Amino acid sequence: MEPRKSPSSEPRLTIGAVARATGLSADTIRVWQKRYGFPVPQRRPSGHRVYSLAEVRRLRRISEALARGHRPGQVVALSEARLDALLTGTASMRSAPPPGATPLKPLMNLVRAHDGQALTSALLSDAAALGPVEFLRLRIVPLIELVGDGWERGELGIAHEHSFSERVEDVLRVVRVPFERDAAGPRITLATLAGETHGLGLQMCAVVAAVSGLAPHLLGTDLPVAEIAAASRARKSAALGISISISTGGPASRDQLAELRRAVPAATPILVGGLGARRSHPPGGCVILDDLQGLHAWTRRLSA
């Protein structure tokens, strides 16, 4: 039997690292400790606060609940079980498949088994059967939620999450290309702001845009505002799409959105989606998209 690790040997993160991992400011984390009794850090000899990985996972769950419209006073003090029930219930209402749909459990089993080839094959079959937009709604969005939940609970590792993301991005490109080839509508430039490395939201947006007849121009992730604005102007884009994850939503993203709004023509709408969108409080001239239905409606309006 392997010796059990002592608490002191477990990884500990500084408050700055926790802030980057959760999208919460260091000041917010300190205030919650005083107001709600969580999280309670350990102290290094230097006096600096450090936090366990379990506390970081719970903070990410709380951050997700805030992104879905709940207030800190309602969720910070919740037990793990009640927080899990709250998020599971919200996710189920948002993306539950209709009766008779293929269950998601076999797909999650492939994720757990690192069987990327079988996962790709299964997803492509579902895309052909459901059509691109319903495929996103009934397969990709729920799977992203389930993989995220599995990571938060410690049931999946970082390698699972990364492998899953790579496979899904490959599948979404395959789904998009036939529609993009025939797209004759206005151009839409898609990117994430500096510091944002999650790209699945962009890939989903590109699929919806192409299905609506727009010509998506994907710049990728982690780009300075000046580069996004320059590419949008060069392409004469009718709109910009920005994806913000829960880990980067907040004041830094808000400041970049304000800079981007000033850098592109006022007539060019900036569509902001992702779980971090509302937490970033985009300035006027930006449109917050809470779900795929909202995105689909906007892309169809642009292509009309």
TIKOL-961822 format. One record per residue: x, z, y of N, C-alpha, C in turn; residue in one letter. Coordinates in steps of 0.2 Angstrom, whole numbers, padded with zeros to 4 digits, always signed. Last residue first. Layout:
% residues N
XZYXZYXZYA...
This chain:
% residues 304
-0147-0218+0190-0153-0221+0192-0152-0226+0198A-0136-0210+0188-0136-0217+0186-0142-0221+0188S-0140-0198+0194-0134-0201+0197-0134-0209+0195L-0150-0194+0185-0152-0195+0192-0146-0199+0196R-0143-0192+0174-0148-0197+0174-0150-0199+0181R-0135-0181+0178-0132-0187+0176-0137-0193+0176T-0145-0171+0179-0141-0174+0185-0138-0180+0184W-0150-0170+0166-0155-0172+0172-0151-0175+0178A-0139-0165+0160-0142-0172+0158-0147-0174+0163H-0137-0153+0166-0132-0158+0166-0135-0165+0165L-0149-0146+0161-0148-0147+0168-0143-0153+0170G-0147-0147+0147-0152-0150+0150-0152-0151+0158Q-0135-0139+0146-0135-0146+0145-0141-0150+0148L-0135-0126+0159-0135-0129+0152-0135-0136+0152D-0133-0123+0172-0133-0118+0168-0133-0120+0160D-0124-0129+0186-0127-0132+0180-0127-0126+0174L-0123-0129+0203-0122-0125+0197-0127-0127+0191I-0116-0139+0214-0122-0138+0211-0120-0134+0204V-0110-0138+0231-0109-0138+0224-0115-0136+0220C-0114-0137+0244-0112-0143+0242-0110-0144+0235G-0108-0120+0247-0113-0126+0248-0110-0133+0246G-0097-0114+0234-0100-0115+0240-0105-0120+0241P-0100-0104+0219-0098-0110+0222-0101-0111+0229P-0097-0091+0211-0101-0092+0218-0099-0098+0222H-0092-0088+0199-0087-0091+0204-0091-0092+0211S-0102-0084+0191-0097-0079+0193-0093-0081+0199R-0107-0097+0188-0111-0093+0193-0106-0087+0195R-0096-0102+0179-0099-0105+0185-0102-0101+0190A-0092-0097+0167-0089-0094+0173-0092-0097+0180G-0098-0105+0158-0101-0098+0158-0098-0094+0164L-0102-0121+0165-0098-0116+0161-0100-0109+0162G-0101-0132+0180-0104-0129+0174-0099-0124+0170G-0104-0140+0194-0100-0134+0191-0104-0131+0186V-0103-0155+0203-0107-0151+0198-0102-0146+0194L-0103-0160+0219-0098-0156+0214-0102-0152+0209I-0107-0175+0226-0109-0169+0224-0104-0166+0219P-0102-0182+0241-0100-0182+0234-0102-0175+0231T-0104-0181+0254-0109-0185+0250-0108-0185+0243A-0093-0176+0259-0098-0172+0259-0104-0175+0254A-0078-0181+0251-0083-0182+0255-0089-0178+0254P-0066-0168+0248-0069-0174+0245-0075-0175+0250V-0061-0156+0253-0056-0161+0251-0059-0168+0249A-0070-0146+0253-0067-0148+0260-0063-0155+0259R-0071-0143+0240-0077-0146+0243-0075-0149+0250R-0059-0138+0236-0061-0145+0234-0067-0148+0238L-0060-0126+0243-0054-0131+0245-0056-0138+0242E-0070-0120+0235-0071-0121+0242-0066-0126+0245A-0064-0120+0223-0070-0124+0224-0071-0126+0231L-0054-0111+0225-0052-0118+0224-0058-0122+0224Q-0062-0099+0227-0057-0102+0233-0055-0109+0231D-0068-0098+0215-0072-0099+0221-0068-0102+0226R-0057-0095+0207-0061-0102+0206-0065-0103+0212S-0054-0083+0212-0049-0088+0212-0052-0095+0211A-0066-0075+0209-0064-0077+0216-0059-0082+0217P-0073-0083+0194-0072-0077+0199-0069-0080+0206G-0069-0088+0178-0074-0088+0183-0073-0082+0188G-0060-0088+0168-0057-0089+0174-0062-0089+0180T-0067-0084+0156-0060-0081+0158-0057-0082+0164S-0078-0092+0155-0079-0085+0157-0072-0082+0159I-0073-0108+0163-0075-0104+0157-0075-0097+0160S-0079-0122+0171-0076-0115+0172-0078-0111+0167I-0078-0139+0175-0080-0134+0170-0076-0128+0171S-0084-0150+0187-0079-0145+0186-0082-0140+0181I-0086-0167+0192-0088-0162+0187-0083-0157+0186G-0091-0176+0206-0086-0173+0202-0089-0168+0197L-0098-0193+0209-0099-0186+0208-0092-0183+0205A-0094-0206+0211-0101-0204+0214-0102-0196+0213A-0077-0210+0215-0082-0207+0211-0089-0205+0215S-0067-0219+0218-0073-0219+0222-0079-0216+0217K-0054-0217+0213-0059-0220+0208-0066-0221+0212R-0048-0210+0223-0045-0217+0221-0050-0220+0216A-0056-0199+0225-0056-0204+0230-0053-0210+0227R-0052-0192+0213-0059-0194+0214-0060-0199+0219S-0038-0191+0214-0041-0195+0209-0048-0197+0210A-0038-0182+0225-0035-0188+0226-0038-0193+0220A-0045-0171+0219-0048-0174+0225-0045-0181+0226A-0036-0167+0209-0043-0169+0208-0046-0173+0213I-0024-0164+0217-0024-0170+0212-0031-0172+0210E-0028-0153+0225-0026-0160+0228-0026-0165+0223A-0031-0143+0215-0036-0146+0219-0034-0153+0222V-0022-0145+0200-0022-0143+0207-0028-0147+0210P-0028-0142+0183-0026-0147+0189-0026-0144+0196L-0032-0139+0170-0027-0135+0174-0024-0140+0179D-0037-0153+0160-0037-0146+0162-0031-0144+0166T-0043-0170+0163-0040-0165+0159-0041-0158+0162G-0049-0181+0169-0042-0179+0171-0039-0174+0167L-0060-0193+0164-0057-0187+0162-0050-0186+0164L-0073-0201+0170-0065-0202+0171-0063-0195+0170H-0087-0210+0164-0083-0203+0165-0076-0205+0165P-0099-0219+0171-0092-0220+0168-0088-0214+0169A-0116-0217+0165-0111-0216+0170-0104-0217+0166L-0126-0217+0155-0124-0223+0158-0119-0223+0164G-0129-0206+0148-0133-0207+0154-0132-0214+0158S-0118-0206+0140-0125-0207+0137-0130-0209+0142V-0108-0202+0149-0108-0208+0146-0115-0210+0143A-0113-0188+0151-0112-0193+0157-0112-0200+0154A-0112-0182+0139-0118-0183+0142-0118-0188+0148V-0098-0184+0137-0103-0187+0132-0109-0188+0135V-0093-0176+0147-0091-0183+0147-0096-0187+0142A-0097-0163+0144-0100-0167+0150-0098-0174+0150C-0089-0161+0133-0097-0161+0132-0100-0165+0138M-0077-0161+0139-0078-0166+0134-0086-0167+0133Q-0077-0150+0147-0076-0157+0150-0078-0162+0145L-0079-0140+0138-0084-0141+0142-0084-0148+0146G-0066-0140+0131-0072-0142+0128-0078-0144+0132L-0055-0135+0138-0057-0142+0139-0063-0144+0136G-0047-0122+0146-0052-0124+0141-0055-0130+0143H-0038-0118+0156-0035-0123+0150-0041-0124+0145T-0036-0115+0172-0041-0116+0167-0039-0121+0162E-0026-0116+0182-0027-0110+0178-0032-0110+0173G-0035-0127+0193-0028-0124+0191-0029-0117+0187A-0050-0133+0185-0046-0131+0191-0039-0128+0188L-0054-0148+0176-0054-0141+0177-0049-0139+0182T-0064-0163+0178-0058-0159+0177-0059-0152+0177A-0070-0179+0180-0071-0173+0177-0064-0169+0176L-0079-0190+0190-0073-0188+0188-0073-0181+0186T-0090-0204+0187-0090-0197+0188-0083-0194+0186I-0096-0219+0193-0091-0216+0190-0092-0208+0192R-0112-0228+0190-0107-0225+0194-0102-0221+0190P-0114-0238+0175-0116-0234+0181-0110-0232+0185G-0111-0244+0163-0111-0248+0169-0113-0245+0176A-0105-0242+0147-0107-0238+0153-0106-0243+0160A-0100-0246+0136-0105-0250+0138-0108-0247+0145D-0090-0237+0133-0088-0244+0133-0094-0248+0136R-0097-0225+0132-0093-0226+0138-0091-0233+0138E-0103-0226+0119-0107-0226+0126-0103-0228+0132F-0092-0226+0111-0097-0232+0111-0101-0232+0117P-0086-0213+0114-0083-0220+0116-0088-0226+0116V-0092-0201+0110-0093-0204+0117-0091-0211+0118R-0089-0198+0097-0096-0199+0099-0096-0203+0106V-0075-0197+0098-0078-0202+0094-0085-0204+0096V-0074-0186+0107-0071-0192+0109-0074-0198+0105R-0080-0176+0098-0083-0178+0104-0081-0185+0107L-0070-0175+0088-0077-0178+0087-0080-0180+0093V-0059-0170+0096-0058-0176+0092-0065-0179+0091D-0065-0158+0099-0063-0163+0105-0062-0170+0102E-0066-0152+0087-0072-0153+0091-0071-0159+0096V-0053-0150+0083-0057-0154+0079-0063-0157+0083R-0048-0141+0093-0045-0148+0093-0050-0153+0089E-0057-0130+0091-0057-0134+0097-0054-0141+0097S-0052-0126+0078-0059-0128+0079-0060-0132+0086F-0039-0122+0081-0040-0128+0077-0047-0131+0077S-0041-0112+0090-0038-0118+0092-0039-0124+0088H-0048-0103+0082-0051-0105+0088-0048-0111+0090E-0039-0100+0071-0046-0103+0070-0049-0106+0076H-0028-0095+0079-0027-0101+0076-0034-0104+0074A-0034-0083+0083-0033-0088+0088-0032-0095+0085I-0046-0078+0070-0039-0078+0074-0039-0083+0079G-0061-0069+0066-0057-0076+0067-0051-0075+0071L-0065-0056+0067-0066-0060+0061-0062-0066+0061E-0065-0050+0079-0059-0049+0075-0059-0053+0068G-0075-0051+0087-0076-0046+0082-0069-0045+0078R-0071-0062+0095-0072-0056+0098-0072-0050+0093E-0071-0072+0085-0065-0070+0088-0065-0063+0091W-0085-0073+0083-0080-0071+0078-0074-0069+0080G-0089-0077+0096-0091-0071+0093-0087-0068+0088D-0083-0090+0096-0081-0085+0101-0083-0078+0099G-0090-0096+0085-0083-0095+0085-0080-0090+0090V-0103-0095+0091-0102-0092+0085-0094-0091+0084L-0102-0104+0102-0104-0097+0103-0102-0093+0097E-0098-0116+0096-0094-0113+0101-0095-0105+0102I-0110-0118+0089-0104-0116+0085-0099-0113+0090L-0120-0120+0099-0120-0114+0095-0114-0112+0091P-0114-0132+0105-0115-0126+0109-0116-0120+0104V-0114-0141+0093-0108-0139+0097-0109-0133+0100I-0128-0141+0088-0122-0140+0084-0116-0137+0088R-0138-0143+0097-0140-0140+0091-0134-0138+0087L-0132-0149+0108-0137-0144+0109-0137-0140+0103R-0125-0160+0103-0122-0155+0107-0126-0149+0108L-0135-0167+0097-0130-0164+0093-0126-0159+0097F-0143-0170+0107-0146-0165+0102-0140-0163+0098E-0135-0180+0112-0137-0174+0116-0139-0169+0112V-0132-0190+0101-0127-0186+0105-0129-0180+0109P-0141-0188+0086-0140-0191+0092-0136-0187+0096G-0142-0183+0073-0146-0180+0078-0146-0184+0085L-0134-0191+0064-0141-0190+0062-0145-0187+0068A-0122-0192+0070-0126-0198+0069-0133-0197+0067A-0119-0179+0071-0119-0182+0077-0123-0189+0076A-0118-0175+0057-0123-0172+0061-0124-0176+0067D-0106-0183+0054-0113-0184+0051-0119-0182+0054S-0097-0177+0062-0098-0184+0063-0105-0186+0060L-0097-0164+0055-0099-0165+0062-0101-0172+0064L-0092-0167+0043-0098-0164+0043-0101-0165+0050A-0079-0172+0046-0083-0176+0043-0091-0174+0044S-0073-0160+0052-0074-0166+0056-0079-0171+0053T-0073-0152+0041-0077-0150+0047-0078-0156+0051L-0064-0158+0033-0071-0157+0031-0076-0156+0037A-0053-0156+0040-0055-0163+0038-0063-0163+0036Q-0051-0143+0042-0053-0147+0048-0055-0154+0046G-0053-0129+0036-0054-0136+0032-0056-0140+0038D-0051-0115+0038-0046-0120+0041-0047-0127+0038H-0061-0107+0034-0056-0110+0028-0051-0114+0031A-0068-0105+0045-0064-0099+0042-0059-0102+0037R-0074-0118+0046-0069-0115+0052-0065-0110+0049V-0082-0118+0035-0076-0123+0036-0071-0121+0041L-0091-0108+0038-0087-0107+0033-0081-0112+0033N-0097-0115+0049-0093-0109+0050-0088-0107+0045M-0104-0124+0041-0099-0126+0046-0095-0121+0048L-0113-0116+0034-0108-0120+0031-0103-0122+0035P-0121-0110+0045-0116-0106+0041-0111-0110+0037K-0130-0117+0052-0124-0118+0054-0118-0114+0050L-0142-0127+0042-0140-0121+0045-0132-0122+0047P-0152-0141+0048-0146-0139+0043-0143-0133+0046T-0169-0137+0052-0162-0140+0053-0157-0137+0049A-0181-0131+0049-0179-0137+0045-0172-0140+0046G-0185-0127+0066-0186-0126+0058-0184-0132+0054P-0172-0130+0078-0179-0130+0076-0179-0129+0068P-0159-0119+0083-0161-0125+0080-0168-0125+0078P-0156-0110+0098-0159-0109+0091-0161-0116+0089A-0151-0108+0111-0148-0113+0107-0151-0113+0099S-0156-0097+0118-0154-0103+0121-0153-0109+0117R-0160-0087+0109-0165-0090+0113-0163-0097+0116M-0147-0084+0104-0152-0087+0099-0158-0090+0103S-0141-0078+0115-0138-0085+0112-0144-0088+0108A-0149-0067+0116-0148-0072+0122-0146-0078+0119T-0146-0060+0104-0152-0062+0106-0153-0067+0111G-0132-0058+0105-0134-0062+0100-0142-0065+0101T-0132-0050+0116-0129-0056+0117-0131-0061+0111L-0138-0038+0111-0140-0042+0118-0138-0049+0118L-0131-0035+0100-0138-0037+0099-0141-0041+0105A-0119-0031+0106-0119-0037+0101-0126-0040+0101D-0123-0020+0113-0120-0026+0117-0121-0032+0112L-0127-0012+0103-0132-0014+0107-0130-0020+0111R-0114-0010+0096-0120-0013+0092-0125-0016+0097A-0106-0004+0106-0104-0011+0103-0110-0014+0100E-0117+0003+0119-0113+0003+0113-0111-0004+0110S-0116+0001+0137-0119-0001+0130-0114+0000+0124L-0110+0001+0149-0110+0008+0145-0114+0007+0138A-0111-0012+0154-0105-0009+0153-0105-0003+0149V-0125-0016+0156-0121-0018+0150-0115-0014+0149V-0132-0011+0167-0136-0012+0161-0131-0013+0155Q-0122-0011+0177-0126-0005+0175-0130-0005+0169G-0120-0025+0179-0115-0021+0176-0118-0014+0173P-0134-0036+0173-0130-0032+0179-0125-0027+0175R-0135-0052+0167-0136-0045+0167-0132-0042+0172H-0132-0066+0167-0137-0064+0172-0138-0056+0172G-0122-0071+0160-0129-0073+0158-0134-0070+0162R-0111-0065+0165-0112-0072+0166-0119-0075+0164A-0113-0053+0159-0113-0053+0166-0115-0061+0168L-0110-0056+0146-0116-0054+0147-0118-0054+0155A-0096-0059+0147-0101-0064+0145-0108-0062+0147E-0091-0047+0150-0091-0052+0155-0095-0058+0154S-0093-0040+0138-0097-0038+0144-0097-0043+0150I-0084-0047+0130-0092-0047+0129-0096-0045+0135R-0073-0044+0137-0074-0051+0137-0082-0051+0135R-0073-0030+0134-0073-0032+0141-0075-0040+0141L-0070-0031+0120-0077-0028+0123-0078-0030+0130R-0057-0036+0120-0063-0039+0117-0070-0037+0119R-0051-0025+0126-0051-0032+0129-0057-0036+0126V-0052-0015+0117-0055-0014+0124-0056-0021+0127E-0045-0020+0107-0052-0019+0106-0055-0018+0112A-0032-0020+0112-0035-0027+0111-0043-0026+0110L-0030-0007+0125-0030-0010+0118-0034-0017+0117S-0021-0006+0140-0027-0007+0136-0026-0010+0129Y-0012+0003+0152-0012-0002+0147-0018-0001+0143V-0007+0008+0169-0012+0007+0164-0011+0002+0159R+0009+0016+0173+0005+0010+0173-0001+0010+0167H+0017+0026+0172+0011+0028+0175+0006+0022+0175G+0029+0026+0165+0029+0023+0172+0023+0025+0176S+0024+0029+0152+0028+0034+0156+0029+0032+0163P+0008+0022+0152+0015+0022+0150+0018+0027+0154R-0008+0028+0147-0003+0027+0152+0004+0027+0150R-0023+0020+0142-0018+0024+0141-0013+0023+0146Q-0040+0018+0149-0033+0016+0147-0029+0021+0145P-0056+0016+0146-0051+0021+0147-0044+0019+0145V-0067+0004+0154-0063+0006+0148-0058+0012+0151P-0079+0017+0155-0076+0012+0151-0073+0007+0156F-0086+0026+0163-0082+0029+0158-0079+0024+0153G-0093+0021+0174-0096+0021+0168-0092+0024+0162Y-0085+0024+0186-0092+0024+0186-0096+0025+0179R-0071+0023+0182-0074+0029+0186-0081+0030+0185K-0071+0011+0175-0069+0017+0172-0071+0023+0175Q-0076+0002+0185-0080+0003+0179-0078+0010+0175W-0065+0002+0194-0071+0005+0196-0075+0007+0190V-0055-0005+0186-0054+0002+0188-0061+0006+0190R-0061-0017+0185-0060-0013+0179-0059-0006+0180I-0061-0021+0198-0068-0020+0194-0067-0016+0188T-0048-0022+0201-0052-0017+0205-0058-0016+0201D-0044-0033+0193-0041-0027+0191-0045-0021+0195A-0059-0044+0189-0053-0041+0193-0051-0035+0191S-0061-0053+0174-0063-0048+0179-0057-0046+0183L-0057-0062+0165-0060-0065+0171-0063-0060+0176G-0050-0058+0154-0058-0057+0154-0061-0060+0160T-0037-0061+0155-0040-0063+0148-0048-0062+0149A-0033-0057+0167-0033-0064+0166-0037-0066+0160R-0036-0043+0166-0039-0047+0171-0039-0054+0169A-0026-0040+0156-0033-0039+0154-0037-0043+0159V-0014-0042+0164-0016-0046+0158-0023-0046+0156A-0016-0032+0173-0016-0038+0175-0017-0043+0169G-0015-0020+0165-0022-0022+0168-0022-0029+0171I-0007-0024+0150-0007-0022+0156-0014-0024+0159T-0010-0021+0132-0010-0025+0138-0010-0022+0145L-0003-0017+0117-0006-0015+0123-0005-0019+0129R-0003-0017+0099-0002-0020+0106-0006-0017+0111P+0001-0002+0091-0003-0007+0092-0002-0010+0099E+0008+0010+0090+0012+0004+0088+0007-0002+0089S+0000+0020+0093+0005+0019+0098+0009+0012+0096S-0008+0022+0082-0011+0019+0088-0006+0016+0093P+0001+0016+0067-0001+0021+0072-0004+0018+0078S-0003+0007+0053+0000+0007+0060-0003+0013+0064K+0000+0012+0037-0005+0011+0042-0002+0012+0049R+0010+0004+0025+0009+0010+0029+0004+0008+0035P+0003-0004+0011+0006-0005+0017+0005+0002+0022E+0004+0000-0006+0000+0000+0000+0004+0000+0006M
